[in-house]
Amino acid sequence: MAPRQVTRDWRDWVGLLARLALGFGLAFAGLLKVGRLEANVAQVELYQLPLPHSVITVIGYAQPFFEIAVGVMLMIGLFTR
């Protein structure tokens, strides 16, 4: 049964590294956008989503904070199995 445990440990490490990399990437992207919220709103407007302008504005302002929150949750392992 020892080889099976080694395989499980290897998969756990790969999952951890992937989770940390994705979490760091999301959090970093969000941090870059926080300093320029108006530019982020303008960028979201360029997506030409079929939504009212007020909703697009809310999405543009909230997106960086959502990215940071999800990135941190991934890095600390919140809501993982």
BELQUIJO-V493605 format. One record per residue. N is the residue number from 1. SS is DSSP state (hx for helix, st for strand, lp for the rest). PHI is phi in degrees with one decimal (NA if undefined). PSI is psi as a letter, one per 40 degrees, with the letter a starting at -180 (NA if undefined). Layout:
# BELQUIJO-V493605
((N & SS & PHI & PSI) (N & SS & PHI & PSI))
This chain:
# BELQUIJO-V493605
((1 & lp & NA & e) (2 & hx & -62.3 & d) (3 & hx & -60.7 & d) (4 & hx & -65.0 & d) (5 & hx & -65.3 & d) (6 & hx & -62.9 & d) (7 & hx & -62.5 & d) (8 & hx & -64.1 & d) (9 & hx & -62.3 & d) (10 & hx & -62.1 & d) (11 & hx & -66.2 & d) (12 & hx & -61.6 & d) (13 & hx & -66.4 & d) (14 & hx & -64.6 & d) (15 & hx & -61.9 & d) (16 & hx & -63.2 & d) (17 & hx & -63.7 & d) (18 & hx & -64.5 & d) (19 & hx & -64.0 & d) (20 & hx & -66.5 & d) (21 & hx & -64.9 & d) (22 & hx & -65.9 & d) (23 & hx & -62.1 & d) (24 & hx & -63.9 & d) (25 & hx & -61.2 & d) (26 & hx & -65.5 & d) (27 & hx & -63.4 & d) (28 & hx & -65.4 & d) (29 & hx & -61.9 & d) (30 & hx & -64.9 & d) (31 & hx & -63.9 & d) (32 & hx & -65.5 & d) (33 & hx & -83.2 & d) (34 & hx & -62.6 & d) (35 & lp & -70.9 & e) (36 & lp & -132.2 & g) (37 & hx & -65.6 & d) (38 & hx & -64.1 & d) (39 & hx & -65.9 & d) (40 & hx & -68.6 & d) (41 & hx & -61.9 & d) (42 & hx & -62.6 & d) (43 & hx & -65.8 & d) (44 & hx & -65.8 & d) (45 & hx & -62.9 & d) (46 & lp & -68.9 & e) (47 & lp & -68.4 & e) (48 & lp & 54.0 & f) (49 & lp & -71.4 & i) (50 & lp & -80.5 & g) (51 & lp & -130.6 & i) (52 & lp & -61.4 & i) (53 & hx & -58.3 & d) (54 & hx & -64.2 & d) (55 & hx & -69.2 & d) (56 & hx & -63.4 & d) (57 & hx & -63.4 & d) (58 & hx & -62.4 & d) (59 & hx & -60.9 & d) (60 & hx & -62.1 & d) (61 & hx & -78.1 & d) (62 & hx & -85.4 & d) (63 & hx & -54.7 & d) (64 & hx & -61.2 & d) (65 & hx & -69.8 & d) (66 & hx & -65.2 & d) (67 & hx & -62.2 & d) (68 & hx & -63.4 & d) (69 & hx & -62.7 & d) (70 & hx & -66.4 & d) (71 & hx & -61.9 & d) (72 & hx & -66.2 & d) (73 & hx & -61.8 & d) (74 & hx & -64.6 & d) (75 & hx & -65.9 & d) (76 & hx & -88.0 & e) (77 & lp & 84.0 & f) (78 & lp & -70.1 & h) (79 & lp & 65.7 & f) (80 & lp & -98.3 & i) (81 & lp & -64.0 & NA))
